[in-house]
Every structure is written in C-alpha cells, then in structure tokens.
Amino acid sequence: MTRLPLLALLLTAPLALTACADDTPAPVETAVDAPEPLGTAPAVDDQPVEPRMEDGVQVVDIEAGSMGFQPREFTLQAGVPARLVVTRTVEDDCSSQFTIPAYDVDTERLPLGEPVAIEFTPAESGEVEWVCGMDMQRGTIAIVTAAS
C-alpha cells in the first residue's frame, strides 16, 4: 500500500509545481543595433541636401570624414553646371578618392585637408551614384528638372 501514495505524489507533483510557478513573464531581450559595416557612414539627415547657387553654378560641400562622406545624398538640377567641393578630413585610404561613373568623372585624388572641386553638368533627371576609390562608400545624387 505504500506504492499508491508514492504514485499519487509522482503524478501530482508536476501539477503542484506548475500552480506555484511565478506568473511574471520573462524579461524580453531587446535587439541591439549591429554596428555599421566598414566603409559606410550612418545617415546624418534623411532629406537630400539642396545645393547653394554661386554665379549660376550649383555647389555642394562634401566632407570625407570620420563618418564617411557627408552628405551622402544631395539634389542637383538638370542642365545647370554643378561643383562638388570635397574635403578629406581624415587619414583614410577609402575616402581619399571620389568618382562619379555615370558622368565619366574619373577618380579624383583627395589630399588631406585640401578642398577639391569636381565640376560637371547633370543632364537628365534620375538618380546617379558616386563612389569612393575602393567602391565601398556610396552616395546618391538626385537629379531633378526645374519645376514649371
């Protein structure tokens, strides 16, 4: 007869433990942002930068710095001459060159601390990509037509 109480204990113990369990939900783990891959820079602003006009030329200043190239997106008007003034502020091989393949702007060497003017005239509306010398850092030029 001693087996019956032991069997009853074995069958009811899990139920008793479940009833006594803490109903507090387990803490939820939050996702941690993965670090940016090398050669990319976090966006500083979600909106493309608008150029300033100087003597009929649209000008955009670009820094090749510790956060990569900034701004990475900007807007230019089609048919209006453009000048991108790129200044490298860090000792980094990747940011020492700048190319716009769609406009045959060959790789421009960017000496440390010296602004380099890159001039071209955007032709058609659309998006054009520019890249660093190692083809790792990229940016976009949104070319728009004048509003009527």
C-alpha positions in Angstrom: 0.0 0.0 0.0 2.9 2.4 0.3 3.2 2.4 -3.5 -0.1 4.1 -4.0 0.8 7.3 -2.1 4.2 7.4 -3.8 2.5 7.0 -7.2 0.0 9.8 -6.3 2.8 12.0 -5.3 4.7 11.5 -8.5 1.6 12.2 -10.6 0.5 15.4 -8.7 3.9 16.9 -8.0 4.3 18.5 -11.5 0.8 20.0 -11.2 1.6 21.4 -7.8 4.8 22.9 -9.0 3.1 24.4 -12.0 0.4 26.0 -9.8 3.2 27.6 -7.6 5.2 28.9 -10.6 5.7 32.6 -10.9 3.3 34.1 -13.5 5.6 37.0 -14.2 6.6 37.0 -17.8 10.3 36.5 -18.5 12.1 39.7 -19.5 12.1 40.4 -23.2 15.5 40.8 -24.7 15.8 43.9 -26.9 17.7 43.9 -30.1 20.9 45.8 -30.2 21.7 47.7 -33.4 24.5 46.0 -35.3 27.5 48.2 -35.9 27.7 49.8 -39.3 29.8 47.8 -41.8 33.2 49.2 -42.6 33.1 51.8 -45.3 29.6 53.1 -44.6 28.5 56.1 -42.6 25.3 56.5 -40.8 22.9 59.0 -42.4 23.0 62.3 -40.7 19.8 63.5 -42.2 17.1 61.7 -44.1 16.5 64.6 -46.5 18.8 65.1 -49.5 20.8 68.3 -49.2 20.0 71.2 -51.6 22.9 73.0 -53.3 23.7 76.7 -52.9 24.0 78.8 -56.1 27.2 80.7 -56.8 27.4 82.6 -60.1 25.0 80.2 -61.9 26.7 77.1 -60.5 25.1 74.8 -58.0 27.6 74.0 -55.3 27.6 71.2 -52.7 30.2 70.9 -50.0 31.1 67.3 -49.1 33.2 66.2 -46.2 35.2 62.9 -46.3 35.5 62.5 -42.6 35.3 60.0 -39.7 31.6 59.4 -40.6 32.4 58.7 -44.2 31.2 61.1 -46.9 28.7 63.6 -45.7 26.2 64.4 -47.1 25.7 61.1 -48.8 22.6 62.3 -50.7 22.0 65.6 -52.4 19.9 67.1 -55.1 21.1 68.8 -58.3 19.0 70.5 -61.1 19.4 69.0 -64.6 21.1 71.3 -67.1 22.7 73.6 -64.5 26.5 73.3 -64.0 27.5 71.7 -60.7 30.5 71.9 -58.5 31.1 69.4 -55.7 33.7 70.6 -53.3 35.1 67.6 -51.5 37.4 67.9 -48.5 39.0 64.9 -46.8 39.4 65.5 -43.1 40.8 62.0 -42.0 43.7 59.8 -42.8 41.8 57.1 -44.6 42.6 55.5 -47.9 38.9 54.7 -48.7 37.9 58.4 -48.5 41.0 59.6 -50.5 39.2 59.2 -53.8 35.9 60.2 -55.3 34.3 59.0 -58.6 31.0 59.6 -60.5 30.9 56.8 -63.1 27.7 57.9 -64.9 29.3 61.3 -65.8 32.8 59.9 -66.5 34.2 61.9 -63.6 37.3 59.9 -63.1 38.7 59.2 -59.7 39.7 62.4 -58.1 42.5 62.2 -55.5 41.6 64.0 -52.3 44.6 65.3 -50.4 44.1 65.6 -46.7 42.7 69.0 -45.7 42.5 70.5 -49.2 39.2 71.1 -50.9 38.9 69.6 -54.4 36.4 71.0 -56.9 34.7 68.4 -59.1 32.7 70.0 -61.9 30.1 68.6 -64.3 26.7 69.4 -65.7 24.0 66.9 -64.8 22.0 66.1 -67.9 18.8 64.1 -67.2 16.6 63.7 -64.2 17.1 60.5 -62.2 19.4 59.1 -59.6 23.2 59.0 -60.1 25.6 57.1 -57.8 29.0 58.3 -56.7 31.6 56.0 -55.0 34.8 56.2 -53.1 38.1 54.9 -54.5 37.6 51.4 -53.0 34.0 51.2 -54.3 32.8 50.8 -50.7 31.3 54.1 -49.7 28.4 55.2 -51.9 26.2 58.2 -52.3 23.3 59.3 -54.4 22.7 62.5 -56.4 19.0 63.0 -57.2 18.9 65.0 -60.4 15.6 66.9 -60.9 14.2 69.1 -63.7 13.1 72.6 -63.0 9.5 73.0 -61.8 7.3 74.7 -64.4 
